[in-house]
Amino acid sequence: MGNSASLYVAGSIDAVVERMHNNGITHSVISPIPGFEDPEGVESVRKMNNQVAEIRNQNSAMFPMAFGVAEVRHGKIAVEEAAYALGELGLDGLMFHHDFGGVEMHSPIMFDVIREASHYKKPIIQVHTAQHSMLEPPFSLWILAESFPEATFLCGHPMMSMIQLDNMAAIAKHCPNVYFDTCCTWTHNHQVERALDKLGSSDRIMFGSDNPYYDPKLCIDKELIEQANIPQADKDNIFYKNFERIFKQVGI
C-alpha cells in the first residue's frame, strides 16, 4: 500500500514509531494506553493527557490527531477531565475502555462526559466493545450513539467474533454516527469480506493496528486486509482514506 493511517497507539513512543516505520504507517492517532496506572487518581489522568498532547504537538506530522482520557470511575470529576483534555489541551477526542475502567459504558456519568464533550469542536468518542462483557457490550454503544446522534463514535475491537460482527452490522444500520476499526479481528471465515457485505460498504471501517500490543510485524489485521478478496478501492478506504475523511485531515 502506498501509505496508510493507523488508529490507537499506546505504550512506549519509541516502540510505536519504530513499528509504524517498519509497517509503512505514515500517520496515526495517538491515545493513552487503556488501563494505565493512575496511583494519583485525577492528577495521573491530567499527566497522561498532558503527555499525549505534548507528543502530538512535537510530532504533528506523524500524529496529527490525539485522544485524551476521562476516567468515569472518578465520578463527576471525569467531566472536568474531559473539559481539560478537549478545551485547554485541544485534544481531538476521548478514549474509553470500560472493562479497564470498571464502569458500564452507558452509565449516567458517561452521558455527563459526552454532554461536556459536545461543547467543543466535534470530538471523536472512541469506545471498545466485547461481546460477552458486562461493562462494554455492543448494546451499550448502541444506547450512546442513539442518545448522541451529533457525536461521532469509533468502536474498537468490533469484529472479534462472527456474532459480534452481526451486532456491529445492526448498530451501523441504525446509527450512522458509528465507525469501526480492525483491531483484534477474528481471523477465520473471511471476516473482512463478511464485514463489507454486512455493513454494505467500506466507508465505516478504519485500520487499527493496536500498536504496540501485537507482534512487531502487525501482521494479523494488516494481512487480513491486504489478502482480502475485495477491491483495491475498499482496501484504500480502510487503510487511510476513511481516516482522512473522518478526521478531516486533508492532504495527509
Secondary structure, DSSP 4 states (H G I P E B T S, - for coil): ----EEEEE-S-HHHHHHHHHHTT--EEEE-PPTT---TTTHHHHHHHHHHHHHHHHHSTTT--EEEEE--GGGTTHHHHHHHIIIIIS--SEEE--HHHHTS-TTSHHHHHHHHHHTTSS--EEEEE--TT-SSS-HHHHHHHHHH-TTSEEEEESTTSSHHHHHHHHHHHHH-TTEEEE-TT---SS-HHHHHHHHHSSSTTEE-B--TTSS-TT-HHHHHHHHTSSS-HHHHHIIIIIHHHHHTT-TT-
